[in-house]
């Protein structure tokens, strides 16, 4: 069996193994050297955050039985997408596909902050009152479905190989857990790494309660996009230990830390603006 056949035939096992492996590594790291003291029961948060992950997976499988890998196979069989129409080296297809799909994720992240109705979905991710490895997988079900449609459309237009899609999925999930970790790196190492990838300290700024800091550092994997498009912020004003995590007006643990509250959150309150250009600190509550 070739490496390609092994990877494609064992996609689910590979993805689950990396998910569990990175989750365990980060959980142990957080216990040994936490960056911040937690404010809410870890057992409650973990049970509900991971419970939402399993619920989302169940619903997504029912509503969208196709997977990103399945769409990539279909695109290849029908010669759909750029890389299925041009002759380029396999390594280039993989590298370019991972980078381009990462850029799409960055733009999607900017979009869910810029469009009020989408921000209502995305604020479930930001309303976590603490910041740790499980925050990286905490998203509303409707946002997960939206993300899958965007991913499918990208694959159909781009035509990445099956291996490229699997690598992208594994790397994205692993990096989301890594940079949401309640951990810190040595300052010199962090400064060096964030020229290429998003570190926990870099992304933690994005989870600040302050609007201008929330509307910064949108990258999940590659850090280039924030620097290129002017959304990069080096540090939070209050420091990583002193900063407040979450969203103004969403401070109740039952609303923010329990799965029932998370699923209901997008439907609470009026649809108001949460403009992406709200990057000046005015210390006002979210409307």
C-alpha positions as a Python dict, from the first residue, in 0.01 Angstrom:
ca = {
    (1, 'X'): (0, 0, 0),
    (2, 'X'): (136, 341, -99),
    (3, 'X'): (152, 637, 140),
    (4, 'X'): (-123, 808, -62),
    (5, 'X'): (-354, 505, -29),
    (6, 'X'): (-282, 474, 343),
    (7, 'X'): (-359, 842, 408),
    (8, 'X'): (-678, 849, 202),
    (9, 'X'): (-812, 521, 341),
    (10, 'X'): (-740, 615, 703),
    (11, 'X'): (-844, 980, 698),
    (12, 'X'): (-1081, 959, 996),
    (13, 'X'): (-832, 764, 1207),
    (14, 'X'): (-552, 1009, 1126),
    (15, 'X'): (-764, 1316, 1205),
    (16, 'X'): (-901, 1168, 1529),
    (17, 'X'): (-554, 1057, 1639),
    (18, 'X'): (-410, 1405, 1589),
    (19, 'X'): (-709, 1565, 1761),
    (20, 'X'): (-684, 1345, 2068),
    (21, 'X'): (-303, 1357, 2072),
    (22, 'X'): (-279, 1737, 2054),
    (23, 'X'): (-565, 1776, 2304),
    (24, 'X'): (-387, 1555, 2556),
    (25, 'X'): (-49, 1726, 2506),
    (26, 'X'): (-200, 2072, 2547),
    (27, 'X'): (-409, 1966, 2847),
    (28, 'X'): (-101, 1833, 3025),
    (29, 'X'): (97, 2146, 2933),
    (30, 'X'): (-182, 2365, 3071),
    (31, 'X'): (-184, 2173, 3397),
    (32, 'X'): (193, 2190, 3439),
    (33, 'X'): (245, 2554, 3338),
    (34, 'X'): (-82, 2750, 3301),
    (35, 'X'): (-46, 3101, 3156),
    (36, 'X'): (-350, 3236, 3340),
    (37, 'X'): (-563, 3132, 3637),
    (38, 'X'): (-903, 3004, 3527),
    (39, 'X'): (-1217, 3180, 3653),
    (40, 'X'): (-1480, 2911, 3582),
    (41, 'X'): (-1490, 2545, 3677),
    (42, 'X'): (-1267, 2359, 3434),
    (43, 'X'): (-1484, 2047, 3458),
    (44, 'X'): (-1795, 2245, 3356),
    (45, 'X'): (-1622, 2423, 3070),
    (46, 'X'): (-1455, 2112, 2933),
    (47, 'X'): (-1771, 1900, 2954),
    (48, 'X'): (-1977, 2164, 2772),
    (49, 'X'): (-1715, 2282, 2521),
    (50, 'X'): (-1631, 1927, 2417),
    (51, 'X'): (-1998, 1832, 2437),
    (52, 'X'): (-2065, 2104, 2178),
    (53, 'X'): (-1790, 1957, 1958),
    (54, 'X'): (-1952, 1613, 1959),
    (55, 'X'): (-2299, 1764, 1904),
    (56, 'X'): (-2169, 1964, 1608),
    (57, 'X'): (-2003, 1658, 1457),
    (58, 'X'): (-2326, 1460, 1489),
    (59, 'X'): (-2543, 1730, 1332),
    (60, 'X'): (-2292, 1802, 1054),
    (61, 'X'): (-2272, 1435, 962),
    (62, 'X'): (-2652, 1416, 935),
    (63, 'X'): (-2699, 1739, 738),
    (64, 'X'): (-2381, 1721, 530),
    (65, 'X'): (-2273, 1358, 487),
    (66, 'X'): (-2005, 1468, 240),
    (67, 'X'): (-1663, 1549, 385),
    (68, 'X'): (-1395, 1785, 261),
    (69, 'X'): (-1195, 1483, 146),
    (70, 'X'): (-1499, 1343, -34),
    (71, 'X'): (-1548, 1673, -215),
    (72, 'X'): (-1178, 1675, -313),
    (73, 'X'): (-1216, 1323, -457),
    (74, 'X'): (-1525, 1428, -653),
    (75, 'X'): (-1346, 1736, -786),
    (76, 'X'): (-1050, 1523, -900),
    (77, 'X'): (-1276, 1268, -1072),
    (78, 'X'): (-1457, 1543, -1265),
    (79, 'X'): (-1156, 1770, -1332),
    (80, 'X'): (-1308, 2052, -1129),
    (81, 'X'): (-1089, 2324, -984),
    (82, 'X'): (-769, 2497, -1084),
    (83, 'X'): (-517, 2231, -981),
    (84, 'X'): (-714, 1959, -1161),
    (85, 'X'): (-683, 2154, -1486),
    (86, 'X'): (-314, 2250, -1486),
    (87, 'X'): (-1, 2038, -1474),
    (88, 'X'): (207, 2130, -1170),
    (89, 'X'): (426, 1926, -934),
    (90, 'X'): (248, 1740, -655),
    (91, 'X'): (451, 1918, -385),
    (92, 'X'): (345, 2255, -526),
    (93, 'X'): (-22, 2155, -525),
    (94, 'X'): (1, 2050, -160),
    (95, 'X'): (193, 2358, -45),
    (96, 'X'): (-13, 2608, -245),
    (97, 'X'): (-340, 2445, -146),
    (98, 'X'): (-261, 2457, 227),
    (99, 'X'): (-155, 2823, 206),
    (100, 'X'): (-455, 2930, -5),
    (101, 'X'): (-706, 2746, 211),
    (102, 'X'): (-548, 2903, 519),
    (103, 'X'): (-600, 3246, 361),
    (104, 'X'): (-966, 3160, 300),
    (105, 'X'): (-1000, 3072, 670),
    (106, 'X'): (-847, 3409, 761),
    (107, 'X'): (-1094, 3592, 532),
    (108, 'X'): (-1382, 3388, 669),
    (109, 'X'): (-1278, 3484, 1021),
    (110, 'X'): (-1272, 3852, 926),
    (111, 'X'): (-1615, 3812, 765),
    (112, 'X'): (-1781, 3666, 1075),
    (113, 'X'): (-1659, 3968, 1270),
    (114, 'X'): (-1770, 4218, 1005),
    (115, 'X'): (-2124, 4095, 930),
    (116, 'X'): (-2358, 4147, 1229),
    (117, 'X'): (-2569, 3834, 1181),
    (118, 'X'): (-2254, 3620, 1145),
    (119, 'X'): (-2097, 3782, 1450),
    (120, 'X'): (-2399, 3659, 1648),
    (121, 'X'): (-2292, 3304, 1559),
    (122, 'X'): (-1921, 3364, 1610),
    (123, 'X'): (-1960, 3529, 1950),
    (124, 'X'): (-2026, 3180, 2092),
    (125, 'X'): (-1655, 3120, 2037),
    (126, 'X'): (-1558, 3450, 2200),
    (127, 'X'): (-1800, 3428, 2493),
    (128, 'X'): (-1591, 3160, 2665),
    (129, 'X'): (-1503, 3316, 3001),
    (130, 'X'): (-1166, 3142, 3004),
    (131, 'X'): (-914, 3060, 2734),
    (132, 'X'): (-774, 2711, 2696),
    (133, 'X'): (-735, 2428, 2448),
    (134, 'X'): (-1109, 2353, 2438),
    (135, 'X'): (-1188, 2711, 2331),
    (136, 'X'): (-1027, 2632, 1997),
    (137, 'X'): (-1301, 2382, 1911),
    (138, 'X'): (-1597, 2573, 2057),
    (139, 'X'): (-1818, 2705, 1776),
    (140, 'X'): (-2190, 2731, 1722),
    (141, 'X'): (-2344, 2455, 1510),
    (142, 'X'): (-2462, 2699, 1242),
    (143, 'X'): (-2113, 2847, 1211),
    (144, 'X'): (-1970, 2498, 1166),
    (145, 'X'): (-2216, 2432, 883),
    (146, 'X'): (-2137, 2770, 723),
    (147, 'X'): (-1767, 2693, 749),
    (148, 'X'): (-1816, 2356, 578),
    (149, 'X'): (-2000, 2516, 285),
    (150, 'X'): (-1719, 2771, 244),
    (151, 'X'): (-1462, 2492, 259),
    (152, 'X'): (-1647, 2283, 1),
    (153, 'X'): (-1674, 2580, -235),
    (154, 'X'): (-1302, 2651, -196),
    (155, 'X'): (-1214, 2291, -277),
    (156, 'X'): (-1436, 2287, -586),
    (157, 'X'): (-1277, 2607, -717),
    (158, 'X'): (-918, 2528, -620),
    (159, 'X'): (-904, 2155, -689),
    (160, 'X'): (-656, 2059, -413),
    (161, 'X'): (-540, 1699, -388),
    (162, 'X'): (-692, 1469, -128),
    (163, 'X'): (-362, 1461, 61),
    (164, 'X'): (-350, 1842, 64),
    (165, 'X'): (-699, 1858, 214),
    (166, 'X'): (-615, 1602, 482),
    (167, 'X'): (-293, 1785, 572),
    (168, 'X'): (-481, 2115, 589),
    (169, 'X'): (-755, 1971, 811),
    (170, 'X'): (-505, 1811, 1049),
    (171, 'X'): (-282, 2119, 1069),
    (172, 'X'): (-574, 2360, 1115),
    (173, 'X'): (-728, 2156, 1398),
    (174, 'X'): (-394, 2105, 1569),
    (175, 'X'): (-299, 2472, 1540),
    (176, 'X'): (-640, 2586, 1666),
    (177, 'X'): (-587, 2383, 1984),
    (178, 'X'): (-225, 2494, 2017),
    (179, 'X'): (-284, 2867, 1983),
    (180, 'X'): (-588, 2857, 2211),
    (181, 'X'): (-382, 2689, 2479),
    (182, 'X'): (-357, 2839, 2826),
    (183, 'X'): (20, 2826, 2790),
    (184, 'X'): (306, 3057, 2708),
    (185, 'X'): (631, 3027, 2518),
    (186, 'X'): (964, 3189, 2607),
    (187, 'X'): (954, 3549, 2479),
    (188, 'X'): (1233, 3506, 2225),
    (189, 'X'): (1080, 3186, 2086),
    (190, 'X'): (734, 3343, 2071),
    (191, 'X'): (869, 3651, 1890),
    (192, 'X'): (1046, 3429, 1636),
    (193, 'X'): (759, 3183, 1576),
    (194, 'X'): (492, 3446, 1526),
    (195, 'X'): (661, 3561, 1207),
    (196, 'X'): (538, 3231, 1061),
    (197, 'X'): (263, 3082, 1279),
    (198, 'X'): (8, 3202, 1530),
    (199, 'X'): (126, 3147, 1888),
    (200, 'X'): (-96, 3127, 2199),
    (201, 'X'): (7, 3478, 2310),
    (202, 'X'): (-63, 3619, 1965),
    (203, 'X'): (-412, 3473, 1938),
    (204, 'X'): (-507, 3535, 2300),
    (205, 'X'): (-517, 3908, 2217),
    (206, 'X'): (-805, 3827, 1981),
    (207, 'X'): (-1010, 3698, 2275),
    (208, 'X'): (-981, 4019, 2476),
    (209, 'X'): (-1304, 4176, 2598),
    (210, 'X'): (-1195, 4505, 2437),
    (211, 'X'): (-1340, 4556, 2088),
    (212, 'X'): (-1024, 4686, 1923),
    (213, 'X'): (-822, 4390, 2050),
    (214, 'X'): (-1092, 4142, 1952),
    (215, 'X'): (-1083, 4284, 1600),
    (216, 'X'): (-716, 4193, 1562),
    (217, 'X'): (-507, 3878, 1509),
    (218, 'X'): (-758, 3677, 1307),
    (219, 'X'): (-516, 3408, 1190),
    (220, 'X'): (-552, 3050, 1313),
    (221, 'X'): (-243, 2899, 1154),
    (222, 'X'): (-22, 3127, 944),
    (223, 'X'): (43, 3469, 1097),
    (224, 'X'): (131, 3637, 766),
    (225, 'X'): (-222, 3747, 687),
    (226, 'X'): (-261, 3970, 992),
    (227, 'X'): (67, 4143, 915),
    (228, 'X'): (-14, 4182, 546),
    (229, 'X'): (-365, 4319, 598),
    (230, 'X'): (-301, 4541, 897),
    (231, 'X'): (-490, 4340, 1157),
    (232, 'X'): (-187, 4245, 1366),
    (233, 'X'): (-161, 4354, 1729),
    (234, 'X'): (144, 4250, 1926),
    (235, 'X'): (19, 4253, 2287),
    (236, 'X'): (-297, 4329, 2489),
    (237, 'X'): (-297, 4656, 2682),
    (238, 'X'): (-357, 4487, 3017),
    (239, 'X'): (-103, 4211, 2960),
    (240, 'X'): (-179, 3843, 2917),
    (241, 'X'): (-236, 3780, 3286),
    (242, 'X'): (-432, 4100, 3351),
    (243, 'X'): (-653, 4104, 3039),
    (244, 'X'): (-1018, 4003, 3057),
    (245, 'X'): (-1134, 3723, 2828),
    (246, 'X'): (-1482, 3726, 2673),
    (247, 'X'): (-1743, 3971, 2545),
    (248, 'X'): (-1908, 4270, 2710),
    (249, 'X'): (-2254, 4185, 2847),
    (250, 'X'): (-2191, 3809, 2831),
    (251, 'X'): (-2056, 3730, 3173),
    (252, 'X'): (-2290, 3473, 3326),
    (253, 'X'): (-2139, 3121, 3346),
    (254, 'X'): (-2477, 2955, 3277),
    (255, 'X'): (-2506, 3150, 2953),
    (256, 'X'): (-2142, 3129, 2848),
    (257, 'X'): (-2023, 2794, 2982),
    (258, 'X'): (-2322, 2562, 2942),
    (259, 'X'): (-2410, 2409, 2606),
    (260, 'X'): (-2773, 2522, 2626),
    (261, 'X'): (-2662, 2884, 2669),
    (262, 'X'): (-2411, 2854, 2384),
    (263, 'X'): (-2670, 2715, 2142),
    (264, 'X'): (-2919, 2989, 2234),
    (265, 'X'): (-2669, 3278, 2231),
    (266, 'X'): (-2705, 3380, 1861),
    (267, 'X'): (-3078, 3432, 1911),
    (268, 'X'): (-3049, 3658, 2215),
    (269, 'X'): (-3089, 4035, 2177),
    (270, 'X'): (-3125, 4256, 1872),
    (271, 'X'): (-2904, 4242, 1564),
    (272, 'X'): (-2665, 4535, 1600),
    (273, 'X'): (-2337, 4635, 1443),
    (274, 'X'): (-2003, 4487, 1536),
    (275, 'X'): (-1795, 4658, 1273),
    (276, 'X'): (-1454, 4521, 1182),
    (277, 'X'): (-1319, 4876, 1184),
    (278, 'X'): (-1404, 4916, 1550),
    (279, 'X'): (-1035, 4919, 1631),
    (280, 'X'): (-1016, 5233, 1843),
    (281, 'X'): (-1036, 5173, 2216),
    (282, 'X'): (-1344, 5346, 2354),
    (283, 'X'): (-1412, 5122, 2654),
    (284, 'X'): (-1781, 5095, 2568),
    (285, 'X'): (-1999, 4791, 2617),
    (286, 'X'): (-2101, 4591, 2314),
    (287, 'X'): (-2438, 4703, 2188),
}
